[in-house]
Amino acid sequence: MFGGFIQMLRKRKELIPLIGFVGCAALGAATTSVYFLLTKPDVILFKRGNPEPWETLDPSTPQKLMTIDQRWKPVEELTR
């Protein structure tokens, strides 16, 4: 199976960078998916235990991947 693939790469060396970039992109996508799956509280794997996990989140903590210069303040419409 891999013998034919390696033979093709020996004949067409211009495909090696393309395969490297596509492989790195696939690895990055898989790693990011696993990271979000294991660390983010709003991602649901099993709905039986807690069907609405967003109800237990602390609203004062940001849920974004990266927040630049964010200042949390109460919404005026909700505090009346």
PyMOL Python script that loads the backbone (N, CA, C, O; Angstrom):
from pymol import cmd

cmd.read_pdbstr("""\
ATOM      1  N   MET A   1       0.825  -1.193   0.000  1.00  0.00           N
ATOM      2  CA  MET A   1       0.000   0.000   0.000  1.00  0.00           C
ATOM      3  C   MET A   1       0.868   1.256   0.000  1.00  0.00           C
ATOM      4  O   MET A   1       0.698   2.134  -0.846  1.00  0.00           O
ATOM      5  N   PHE A   2       1.797   1.338   0.950  1.00  0.00           N
ATOM      6  CA  PHE A   2       2.653   2.514   1.027  1.00  0.00           C
ATOM      7  C   PHE A   2       3.790   2.456   0.024  1.00  0.00           C
ATOM      8  O   PHE A   2       4.389   3.484  -0.293  1.00  0.00           O
ATOM      9  N   GLY A   3       4.096   1.267  -0.480  1.00  0.00           N
ATOM     10  CA  GLY A   3       5.168   1.132  -1.465  1.00  0.00           C
ATOM     11  C   GLY A   3       4.860   1.915  -2.730  1.00  0.00           C
ATOM     12  O   GLY A   3       5.731   2.607  -3.259  1.00  0.00           O
ATOM     13  N   GLY A   4       3.630   1.814  -3.219  1.00  0.00           N
ATOM     14  CA  GLY A   4       3.235   2.569  -4.406  1.00  0.00           C
ATOM     15  C   GLY A   4       3.213   4.066  -4.145  1.00  0.00           C
ATOM     16  O   GLY A   4       3.527   4.854  -5.037  1.00  0.00           O
ATOM     17  N   PHE A   5       2.850   4.464  -2.945  1.00  0.00           N
ATOM     18  CA  PHE A   5       2.827   5.870  -2.577  1.00  0.00           C
ATOM     19  C   PHE A   5       4.244   6.440  -2.544  1.00  0.00           C
ATOM     20  O   PHE A   5       4.491   7.545  -3.026  1.00  0.00           O
ATOM     21  N   ILE A   6       5.162   5.680  -1.975  1.00  0.00           N
ATOM     22  CA  ILE A   6       6.555   6.130  -1.911  1.00  0.00           C
ATOM     23  C   ILE A   6       7.164   6.169  -3.315  1.00  0.00           C
ATOM     24  O   ILE A   6       7.941   7.070  -3.629  1.00  0.00           O
ATOM     25  N   GLN A   7       6.819   5.205  -4.149  1.00  0.00           N
ATOM     26  CA  GLN A   7       7.300   5.219  -5.534  1.00  0.00           C
ATOM     27  C   GLN A   7       6.798   6.466  -6.266  1.00  0.00           C
ATOM     28  O   GLN A   7       7.547   7.080  -7.026  1.00  0.00           O
ATOM     29  N   MET A   8       5.545   6.839  -6.045  1.00  0.00           N
ATOM     30  CA  MET A   8       4.993   8.029  -6.680  1.00  0.00           C
ATOM     31  C   MET A   8       5.716   9.288  -6.193  1.00  0.00           C
ATOM     32  O   MET A   8       5.982  10.195  -6.981  1.00  0.00           O
ATOM     33  N   LEU A   9       6.036   9.343  -4.885  1.00  0.00           N
ATOM     34  CA  LEU A   9       6.747  10.506  -4.360  1.00  0.00           C
ATOM     35  C   LEU A   9       8.170  10.593  -4.903  1.00  0.00           C
ATOM     36  O   LEU A   9       8.694  11.693  -5.077  1.00  0.00           O
ATOM     37  N   ARG A  10       8.789   9.475  -5.169  1.00  0.00           N
ATOM     38  CA  ARG A  10      10.132   9.496  -5.761  1.00  0.00           C
ATOM     39  C   ARG A  10      10.100  10.026  -7.189  1.00  0.00           C
ATOM     40  O   ARG A  10      11.039  10.691  -7.627  1.00  0.00           O
ATOM     41  N   LYS A  11       9.026   9.735  -7.913  1.00  0.00           N
ATOM     42  CA  LYS A  11       8.912  10.215  -9.285  1.00  0.00           C
ATOM     43  C   LYS A  11       8.486  11.679  -9.333  1.00  0.00           C
ATOM     44  O   LYS A  11       8.962  12.437 -10.178  1.00  0.00           O
ATOM     45  N   ARG A  12       7.595  12.079  -8.434  1.00  0.00           N
ATOM     46  CA  ARG A  12       7.056  13.442  -8.437  1.00  0.00           C
ATOM     47  C   ARG A  12       7.401  14.122  -7.121  1.00  0.00           C
ATOM     48  O   ARG A  12       6.588  14.168  -6.198  1.00  0.00           O
ATOM     49  N   LYS A  13       8.587  14.636  -7.051  1.00  0.00           N
ATOM     50  CA  LYS A  13       9.065  15.241  -5.804  1.00  0.00           C
ATOM     51  C   LYS A  13       8.363  16.550  -5.475  1.00  0.00           C
ATOM     52  O   LYS A  13       8.429  17.004  -4.332  1.00  0.00           O
ATOM     53  N   GLU A  14       7.696  17.168  -6.441  1.00  0.00           N
ATOM     54  CA  GLU A  14       7.001  18.429  -6.179  1.00  0.00           C
ATOM     55  C   GLU A  14       5.769  18.242  -5.298  1.00  0.00           C
ATOM     56  O   GLU A  14       5.226  19.222  -4.789  1.00  0.00           O
ATOM     57  N   LEU A  15       5.319  17.003  -5.110  1.00  0.00           N
ATOM     58  CA  LEU A  15       4.162  16.742  -4.252  1.00  0.00           C
ATOM     59  C   LEU A  15       4.516  16.664  -2.771  1.00  0.00           C
ATOM     60  O   LEU A  15       3.624  16.714  -1.925  1.00  0.00           O
ATOM     61  N   ILE A  16       5.787  16.544  -2.446  1.00  0.00           N
ATOM     62  CA  ILE A  16       6.198  16.385  -1.051  1.00  0.00           C
ATOM     63  C   ILE A  16       5.796  17.598  -0.196  1.00  0.00           C
ATOM     64  O   ILE A  16       5.246  17.396   0.887  1.00  0.00           O
ATOM     65  N   PRO A  17       6.045  18.859  -0.629  1.00  0.00           N
ATOM     66  CA  PRO A  17       5.584  19.988   0.212  1.00  0.00           C
ATOM     67  C   PRO A  17       4.068  20.056   0.341  1.00  0.00           C
ATOM     68  O   PRO A  17       3.545  20.403   1.400  1.00  0.00           O
ATOM     69  N   LEU A  18       3.362  19.723  -0.739  1.00  0.00           N
ATOM     70  CA  LEU A  18       1.902  19.743  -0.680  1.00  0.00           C
ATOM     71  C   LEU A  18       1.383  18.739   0.341  1.00  0.00           C
ATOM     72  O   LEU A  18       0.485  19.055   1.122  1.00  0.00           O
ATOM     73  N   ILE A  19       1.928  17.558   0.341  1.00  0.00           N
ATOM     74  CA  ILE A  19       1.513  16.525   1.299  1.00  0.00           C
ATOM     75  C   ILE A  19       1.882  16.948   2.720  1.00  0.00           C
ATOM     76  O   ILE A  19       1.142  16.677   3.665  1.00  0.00           O
ATOM     77  N   GLY A  20       3.034  17.617   2.868  1.00  0.00           N
ATOM     78  CA  GLY A  20       3.429  18.106   4.195  1.00  0.00           C
ATOM     79  C   GLY A  20       2.480  19.165   4.729  1.00  0.00           C
ATOM     80  O   GLY A  20       2.084  19.118   5.893  1.00  0.00           O
ATOM     81  N   PHE A  21       2.107  20.134   3.869  1.00  0.00           N
ATOM     82  CA  PHE A  21       1.189  21.186   4.310  1.00  0.00           C
ATOM     83  C   PHE A  21      -0.199  20.635   4.619  1.00  0.00           C
ATOM     84  O   PHE A  21      -0.807  21.024   5.616  1.00  0.00           O
ATOM     85  N   VAL A  22      -0.696  19.758   3.799  1.00  0.00           N
ATOM     86  CA  VAL A  22      -2.015  19.165   4.040  1.00  0.00           C
ATOM     87  C   VAL A  22      -1.990  18.309   5.311  1.00  0.00           C
ATOM     88  O   VAL A  22      -2.951  18.307   6.081  1.00  0.00           O
ATOM     89  N   GLY A  23      -0.898  17.591   5.523  1.00  0.00           N
ATOM     90  CA  GLY A  23      -0.772  16.787   6.742  1.00  0.00           C
ATOM     91  C   GLY A  23      -0.734  17.651   7.992  1.00  0.00           C
ATOM     92  O   GLY A  23      -1.360  17.319   8.999  1.00  0.00           O
ATOM     93  N   CYS A  24       0.008  18.774   7.932  1.00  0.00           N
ATOM     94  CA  CYS A  24       0.063  19.689   9.086  1.00  0.00           C
ATOM     95  C   CYS A  24      -1.299  20.324   9.350  1.00  0.00           C
ATOM     96  O   CYS A  24      -1.691  20.486  10.506  1.00  0.00           O
ATOM     97  N   ALA A  25      -2.020  20.684   8.293  1.00  0.00           N
ATOM     98  CA  ALA A  25      -3.359  21.268   8.474  1.00  0.00           C
ATOM     99  C   ALA A  25      -4.314  20.253   9.098  1.00  0.00           C
ATOM    100  O   ALA A  25      -5.097  20.601   9.982  1.00  0.00           O
ATOM    101  N   ALA A  26      -4.255  19.023   8.651  1.00  0.00           N
ATOM    102  CA  ALA A  26      -5.134  17.984   9.210  1.00  0.00           C
ATOM    103  C   ALA A  26      -4.783  17.707  10.671  1.00  0.00           C
ATOM    104  O   ALA A  26      -5.674  17.525  11.500  1.00  0.00           O
ATOM    105  N   LEU A  27      -3.497  17.675  10.986  1.00  0.00           N
ATOM    106  CA  LEU A  27      -3.080  17.455  12.368  1.00  0.00           C
ATOM    107  C   LEU A  27      -3.509  18.620  13.256  1.00  0.00           C
ATOM    108  O   LEU A  27      -3.957  18.405  14.382  1.00  0.00           O
ATOM    109  N   GLY A  28      -3.378  19.852  12.759  1.00  0.00           N
ATOM    110  CA  GLY A  28      -3.812  21.018  13.530  1.00  0.00           C
ATOM    111  C   GLY A  28      -5.308  21.033  13.770  1.00  0.00           C
ATOM    112  O   GLY A  28      -5.764  21.371  14.863  1.00  0.00           O
ATOM    113  N   ALA A  29      -6.081  20.665  12.743  1.00  0.00           N
ATOM    114  CA  ALA A  29      -7.539  20.619  12.902  1.00  0.00           C
ATOM    115  C   ALA A  29      -7.945  19.554  13.913  1.00  0.00           C
ATOM    116  O   ALA A  29      -8.828  19.783  14.739  1.00  0.00           O
ATOM    117  N   ALA A  30      -7.315  18.412  13.849  1.00  0.00           N
ATOM    118  CA  ALA A  30      -7.637  17.331  14.792  1.00  0.00           C
ATOM    119  C   ALA A  30      -7.236  17.716  16.219  1.00  0.00           C
ATOM    120  O   ALA A  30      -7.971  17.446  17.169  1.00  0.00           O
ATOM    121  N   THR A  31      -6.072  18.342  16.364  1.00  0.00           N
ATOM    122  CA  THR A  31      -5.612  18.753  17.691  1.00  0.00           C
ATOM    123  C   THR A  31      -6.530  19.823  18.290  1.00  0.00           C
ATOM    124  O   THR A  31      -6.864  19.763  19.473  1.00  0.00           O
ATOM    125  N   THR A  32      -6.932  20.792  17.480  1.00  0.00           N
ATOM    126  CA  THR A  32      -7.837  21.838  17.960  1.00  0.00           C
ATOM    127  C   THR A  32      -9.193  21.256  18.348  1.00  0.00           C
ATOM    128  O   THR A  32      -9.779  21.660  19.351  1.00  0.00           O
ATOM    129  N   SER A  33      -9.686  20.316  17.561  1.00  0.00           N
ATOM    130  CA  SER A  33     -10.970  19.694  17.884  1.00  0.00           C
ATOM    131  C   SER A  33     -10.907  18.951  19.209  1.00  0.00           C
ATOM    132  O   SER A  33     -11.824  19.060  20.023  1.00  0.00           O
ATOM    133  N   VAL A  34      -9.848  18.203  19.432  1.00  0.00           N
ATOM    134  CA  VAL A  34      -9.704  17.468  20.692  1.00  0.00           C
ATOM    135  C   VAL A  34      -9.543  18.435  21.856  1.00  0.00           C
ATOM    136  O   VAL A  34     -10.083  18.196  22.936  1.00  0.00           O
ATOM    137  N   TYR A  35      -8.811  19.522  21.651  1.00  0.00           N
ATOM    138  CA  TYR A  35      -8.634  20.527  22.704  1.00  0.00           C
ATOM    139  C   TYR A  35      -9.980  21.124  23.126  1.00  0.00           C
ATOM    140  O   TYR A  35     -10.286  21.189  24.316  1.00  0.00           O
ATOM    141  N   PHE A  36     -10.778  21.555  22.153  1.00  0.00           N
ATOM    142  CA  PHE A  36     -12.080  22.127  22.481  1.00  0.00           C
ATOM    143  C   PHE A  36     -13.010  21.081  23.087  1.00  0.00           C
ATOM    144  O   PHE A  36     -13.805  21.397  23.971  1.00  0.00           O
ATOM    145  N   LEU A  37     -12.917  19.867  22.628  1.00  0.00           N
ATOM    146  CA  LEU A  37     -13.773  18.805  23.139  1.00  0.00           C
ATOM    147  C   LEU A  37     -13.484  18.516  24.604  1.00  0.00           C
ATOM    148  O   LEU A  37     -14.404  18.231  25.371  1.00  0.00           O
ATOM    149  N   LEU A  38     -12.222  18.586  24.999  1.00  0.00           N
ATOM    150  CA  LEU A  38     -11.858  18.218  26.363  1.00  0.00           C
ATOM    151  C   LEU A  38     -11.841  19.392  27.339  1.00  0.00           C
ATOM    152  O   LEU A  38     -11.985  19.178  28.542  1.00  0.00           O
ATOM    153  N   THR A  39     -11.670  20.628  26.859  1.00  0.00           N
ATOM    154  CA  THR A  39     -11.490  21.731  27.794  1.00  0.00           C
ATOM    155  C   THR A  39     -12.644  22.721  27.841  1.00  0.00           C
ATOM    156  O   THR A  39     -12.784  23.424  28.842  1.00  0.00           O
ATOM    157  N   LYS A  40     -13.463  22.809  26.826  1.00  0.00           N
ATOM    158  CA  LYS A  40     -14.528  23.813  26.807  1.00  0.00           C
ATOM    159  C   LYS A  40     -15.798  23.250  27.445  1.00  0.00           C
ATOM    160  O   LYS A  40     -16.237  22.159  27.081  1.00  0.00           O
ATOM    161  N   PRO A  41     -16.389  23.976  28.387  1.00  0.00           N
ATOM    162  CA  PRO A  41     -17.545  23.447  29.103  1.00  0.00           C
ATOM    163  C   PRO A  41     -18.839  23.472  28.286  1.00  0.00           C
ATOM    164  O   PRO A  41     -19.801  22.803  28.664  1.00  0.00           O
ATOM    165  N   ASP A  42     -18.894  24.210  27.196  1.00  0.00           N
ATOM    166  CA  ASP A  42     -20.137  24.267  26.431  1.00  0.00           C
ATOM    167  C   ASP A  42     -20.196  23.236  25.308  1.00  0.00           C
ATOM    168  O   ASP A  42     -21.157  23.228  24.538  1.00  0.00           O
ATOM    169  N   VAL A  43     -19.197  22.370  25.197  1.00  0.00           N
ATOM    170  CA  VAL A  43     -19.213  21.290  24.212  1.00  0.00           C
ATOM    171  C   VAL A  43     -19.831  20.066  24.874  1.00  0.00           C
ATOM    172  O   VAL A  43     -19.399  19.650  25.949  1.00  0.00           O
ATOM    173  N   ILE A  44     -20.839  19.494  24.233  1.00  0.00           N
ATOM    174  CA  ILE A  44     -21.582  18.382  24.830  1.00  0.00           C
ATOM    175  C   ILE A  44     -21.165  17.077  24.172  1.00  0.00           C
ATOM    176  O   ILE A  44     -21.241  16.941  22.951  1.00  0.00           O
ATOM    177  N   LEU A  45     -20.727  16.119  24.975  1.00  0.00           N
ATOM    178  CA  LEU A  45     -20.470  14.772  24.480  1.00  0.00           C
ATOM    179  C   LEU A  45     -21.640  13.848  24.795  1.00  0.00           C
ATOM    180  O   LEU A  45     -22.136  13.133  23.924  1.00  0.00           O
ATOM    181  N   PHE A  46     -22.067  13.876  26.043  1.00  0.00           N
ATOM    182  CA  PHE A  46     -23.144  13.008  26.495  1.00  0.00           C
ATOM    183  C   PHE A  46     -24.257  13.876  27.063  1.00  0.00           C
ATOM    184  O   PHE A  46     -24.050  14.561  28.065  1.00  0.00           O
ATOM    185  N   LYS A  47     -25.427  13.860  26.445  1.00  0.00           N
ATOM    186  CA  LYS A  47     -26.526  14.728  26.866  1.00  0.00           C
ATOM    187  C   LYS A  47     -27.273  14.171  28.081  1.00  0.00           C
ATOM    188  O   LYS A  47     -28.075  14.888  28.679  1.00  0.00           O
ATOM    189  N   ARG A  48     -27.038  12.946  28.449  1.00  0.00           N
ATOM    190  CA  ARG A  48     -27.784  12.356  29.565  1.00  0.00           C
ATOM    191  C   ARG A  48     -27.416  12.978  30.900  1.00  0.00           C
ATOM    192  O   ARG A  48     -28.295  13.233  31.724  1.00  0.00           O
ATOM    193  N   GLY A  49     -26.120  13.228  31.130  1.00  0.00           N
ATOM    194  CA  GLY A  49     -25.678  13.746  32.422  1.00  0.00           C
ATOM    195  C   GLY A  49     -26.091  15.187  32.657  1.00  0.00           C
ATOM    196  O   GLY A  49     -26.599  15.516  33.728  1.00  0.00           O
ATOM    197  N   ASN A  50     -25.881  16.046  31.676  1.00  0.00           N
ATOM    198  CA  ASN A  50     -26.204  17.461  31.797  1.00  0.00           C
ATOM    199  C   ASN A  50     -26.640  17.950  30.423  1.00  0.00           C
ATOM    200  O   ASN A  50     -25.788  18.324  29.617  1.00  0.00           O
ATOM    201  N   PRO A  51     -27.924  17.959  30.133  1.00  0.00           N
ATOM    202  CA  PRO A  51     -28.362  18.319  28.784  1.00  0.00           C
ATOM    203  C   PRO A  51     -28.182  19.794  28.438  1.00  0.00           C
ATOM    204  O   PRO A  51     -28.157  20.143  27.258  1.00  0.00           O
ATOM    205  N   GLU A  52     -28.056  20.665  29.434  1.00  0.00           N
ATOM    206  CA  GLU A  52     -27.881  22.091  29.186  1.00  0.00           C
ATOM    207  C   GLU A  52     -26.676  22.613  29.984  1.00  0.00           C
ATOM    208  O   GLU A  52     -26.867  23.279  31.001  1.00  0.00           O
ATOM    209  N   PRO A  53     -25.444  22.326  29.548  1.00  0.00           N
ATOM    210  CA  PRO A  53     -24.274  22.729  30.337  1.00  0.00           C
ATOM    211  C   PRO A  53     -24.038  24.233  30.338  1.00  0.00           C
ATOM    212  O   PRO A  53     -23.320  24.733  31.204  1.00  0.00           O
ATOM    213  N   TRP A  54     -24.620  24.970  29.396  1.00  0.00           N
ATOM    214  CA  TRP A  54     -24.412  26.408  29.354  1.00  0.00           C
ATOM    215  C   TRP A  54     -25.112  27.122  30.500  1.00  0.00           C
ATOM    216  O   TRP A  54     -24.822  28.288  30.769  1.00  0.00           O
ATOM    217  N   GLU A  55     -26.038  26.435  31.182  1.00  0.00           N
ATOM    218  CA  GLU A  55     -26.728  27.036  32.317  1.00  0.00           C
ATOM    219  C   GLU A  55     -25.814  27.147  33.546  1.00  0.00           C
ATOM    220  O   GLU A  55     -26.060  27.975  34.423  1.00  0.00           O
ATOM    221  N   THR A  56     -24.782  26.335  33.615  1.00  0.00           N
ATOM    222  CA  THR A  56     -23.896  26.334  34.786  1.00  0.00           C
ATOM    223  C   THR A  56     -22.628  27.147  34.563  1.00  0.00           C
ATOM    224  O   THR A  56     -21.752  27.140  35.427  1.00  0.00           O
ATOM    225  N   LEU A  57     -22.496  27.847  33.443  1.00  0.00           N
ATOM    226  CA  LEU A  57     -21.295  28.628  33.175  1.00  0.00           C
ATOM    227  C   LEU A  57     -21.303  29.920  33.966  1.00  0.00           C
ATOM    228  O   LEU A  57     -22.357  30.511  34.202  1.00  0.00           O
ATOM    229  N   ASP A  58     -20.133  30.350  34.369  1.00  0.00           N
ATOM    230  CA  ASP A  58     -19.981  31.621  35.060  1.00  0.00           C
ATOM    231  C   ASP A  58     -19.965  32.745  34.030  1.00  0.00           C
ATOM    232  O   ASP A  58     -19.080  32.763  33.174  1.00  0.00           O
ATOM    233  N   PRO A  59     -20.909  33.681  34.080  1.00  0.00           N
ATOM    234  CA  PRO A  59     -20.963  34.723  33.055  1.00  0.00           C
ATOM    235  C   PRO A  59     -19.820  35.724  33.125  1.00  0.00           C
ATOM    236  O   PRO A  59     -19.620  36.492  32.184  1.00  0.00           O
ATOM    237  N   SER A  60     -19.072  35.731  34.211  1.00  0.00           N
ATOM    238  CA  SER A  60     -17.978  36.699  34.326  1.00  0.00           C
ATOM    239  C   SER A  60     -16.687  36.206  33.668  1.00  0.00           C
ATOM    240  O   SER A  60     -15.757  36.990  33.481  1.00  0.00           O
ATOM    241  N   THR A  61     -16.617  34.937  33.318  1.00  0.00           N
ATOM    242  CA  THR A  61     -15.407  34.434  32.657  1.00  0.00           C
ATOM    243  C   THR A  61     -15.635  34.383  31.152  1.00  0.00           C
ATOM    244  O   THR A  61     -16.678  33.908  30.703  1.00  0.00           O
ATOM    245  N   PRO A  62     -14.675  34.864  30.369  1.00  0.00           N
ATOM    246  CA  PRO A  62     -14.837  34.839  28.911  1.00  0.00           C
ATOM    247  C   PRO A  62     -14.722  33.424  28.375  1.00  0.00           C
ATOM    248  O   PRO A  62     -13.924  32.633  28.878  1.00  0.00           O
ATOM    249  N   GLN A  63     -15.510  33.096  27.359  1.00  0.00           N
ATOM    250  CA  GLN A  63     -15.517  31.763  26.779  1.00  0.00           C
ATOM    251  C   GLN A  63     -14.863  31.730  25.402  1.00  0.00           C
ATOM    252  O   GLN A  63     -14.929  30.716  24.708  1.00  0.00           O
ATOM    253  N   LYS A  64     -14.237  32.822  25.008  1.00  0.00           N
ATOM    254  CA  LYS A  64     -13.589  32.868  23.710  1.00  0.00           C
ATOM    255  C   LYS A  64     -12.217  32.225  23.789  1.00  0.00           C
ATOM    256  O   LYS A  64     -11.683  31.999  24.875  1.00  0.00           O
ATOM    257  N   LEU A  65     -11.652  31.933  22.624  1.00  0.00           N
ATOM    258  CA  LEU A  65     -10.300  31.389  22.584  1.00  0.00           C
ATOM    259  C   LEU A  65      -9.300  32.450  23.031  1.00  0.00           C
ATOM    260  O   LEU A  65      -8.359  32.156  23.768  1.00  0.00           O
ATOM    261  N   MET A  66      -9.514  33.701  22.575  1.00  0.00           N
ATOM    262  CA  MET A  66      -8.624  34.782  22.950  1.00  0.00           C
ATOM    263  C   MET A  66      -9.439  36.072  23.057  1.00  0.00           C
ATOM    264  O   MET A  66     -10.184  36.416  22.140  1.00  0.00           O
ATOM    265  N   THR A  67      -9.299  36.774  24.163  1.00  0.00           N
ATOM    266  CA  THR A  67      -9.993  38.036  24.362  1.00  0.00           C
ATOM    267  C   THR A  67      -8.949  39.114  24.591  1.00  0.00           C
ATOM    268  O   THR A  67      -8.126  39.001  25.499  1.00  0.00           O
ATOM    269  N   ILE A  68      -8.978  40.161  23.773  1.00  0.00           N
ATOM    270  CA  ILE A  68      -7.999  41.229  23.883  1.00  0.00           C
ATOM    271  C   ILE A  68      -8.661  42.433  24.534  1.00  0.00           C
ATOM    272  O   ILE A  68      -9.640  42.968  24.014  1.00  0.00           O
ATOM    273  N   ASP A  69      -8.121  42.860  25.683  1.00  0.00           N
ATOM    274  CA  ASP A  69      -8.559  44.070  26.386  1.00  0.00           C
ATOM    275  C   ASP A  69     -10.073  44.095  26.595  1.00  0.00           C
ATOM    276  O   ASP A  69     -10.735  45.072  26.244  1.00  0.00           O
ATOM    277  N   GLN A  70     -10.607  43.044  27.153  1.00  0.00           N
ATOM    278  CA  GLN A  70     -12.050  42.950  27.403  1.00  0.00           C
ATOM    279  C   GLN A  70     -12.343  43.378  28.831  1.00  0.00           C
ATOM    280  O   GLN A  70     -11.744  42.865  29.775  1.00  0.00           O
ATOM    281  N   ARG A  71     -13.248  44.301  28.983  1.00  0.00           N
ATOM    282  CA  ARG A  71     -13.687  44.726  30.309  1.00  0.00           C
ATOM    283  C   ARG A  71     -15.152  44.335  30.464  1.00  0.00           C
ATOM    284  O   ARG A  71     -16.002  44.748  29.676  1.00  0.00           O
ATOM    285  N   TRP A  72     -15.433  43.540  31.478  1.00  0.00           N
ATOM    286  CA  TRP A  72     -16.796  43.065  31.706  1.00  0.00           C
ATOM    287  C   TRP A  72     -17.551  44.071  32.538  1.00  0.00           C
ATOM    288  O   TRP A  72     -17.079  44.497  33.592  1.00  0.00           O
ATOM    289  N   LYS A  73     -18.707  44.447  32.074  1.00  0.00           N
ATOM    290  CA  LYS A  73     -19.579  45.344  32.823  1.00  0.00           C
ATOM    291  C   LYS A  73     -21.010  44.861  32.650  1.00  0.00           C
ATOM    292  O   LYS A  73     -21.338  44.264  31.624  1.00  0.00           O
ATOM    293  N   PRO A  74     -21.860  45.106  33.625  1.00  0.00           N
ATOM    294  CA  PRO A  74     -23.236  44.615  33.532  1.00  0.00           C
ATOM    295  C   PRO A  74     -24.011  45.320  32.416  1.00  0.00           C
ATOM    296  O   PRO A  74     -23.762  46.484  32.101  1.00  0.00           O
ATOM    297  N   VAL A  75     -24.940  44.596  31.840  1.00  0.00           N
ATOM    298  CA  VAL A  75     -25.805  45.152  30.795  1.00  0.00           C
ATOM    299  C   VAL A  75     -26.922  45.923  31.484  1.00  0.00           C
ATOM    300  O   VAL A  75     -27.592  45.410  32.380  1.00  0.00           O
ATOM    301  N   GLU A  76     -27.108  47.160  31.051  1.00  0.00           N
ATOM    302  CA  GLU A  76     -28.071  48.037  31.735  1.00  0.00           C
ATOM    303  C   GLU A  76     -29.503  47.513  31.646  1.00  0.00           C
ATOM    304  O   GLU A  76     -30.271  47.638  32.600  1.00  0.00           O
ATOM    305  N   GLU A  77     -29.861  46.930  30.512  1.00  0.00           N
ATOM    306  CA  GLU A  77     -31.230  46.435  30.342  1.00  0.00           C
ATOM    307  C   GLU A  77     -31.545  45.273  31.276  1.00  0.00           C
ATOM    308  O   GLU A  77     -32.699  45.077  31.657  1.00  0.00           O
ATOM    309  N   LEU A  78     -30.533  44.508  31.643  1.00  0.00           N
ATOM    310  CA  LEU A  78     -30.759  43.353  32.502  1.00  0.00           C
ATOM    311  C   LEU A  78     -30.702  43.686  33.985  1.00  0.00           C
ATOM    312  O   LEU A  78     -31.202  42.909  34.799  1.00  0.00           O
ATOM    313  N   THR A  79     -30.119  44.795  34.358  1.00  0.00           N
ATOM    314  CA  THR A  79     -29.965  45.127  35.771  1.00  0.00           C
ATOM    315  C   THR A  79     -31.118  45.952  36.327  1.00  0.00           C
ATOM    316  O   THR A  79     -31.144  46.218  37.529  1.00  0.00           O
ATOM    317  N   ARG A  80     -32.053  46.358  35.514  1.00  0.00           N
ATOM    318  CA  ARG A  80     -33.185  47.163  36.003  1.00  0.00           C
ATOM    319  C   ARG A  80     -34.205  46.350  36.725  1.00  0.00           C
ATOM    320  O   ARG A  80     -35.209  46.890  37.190  1.00  0.00           O
TER     321      ARG A  80
END
""", "prot")
cmd.dss("prot")
cmd.show_as("cartoon", "prot")
cmd.util.cbc("prot")
cmd.orient("prot")
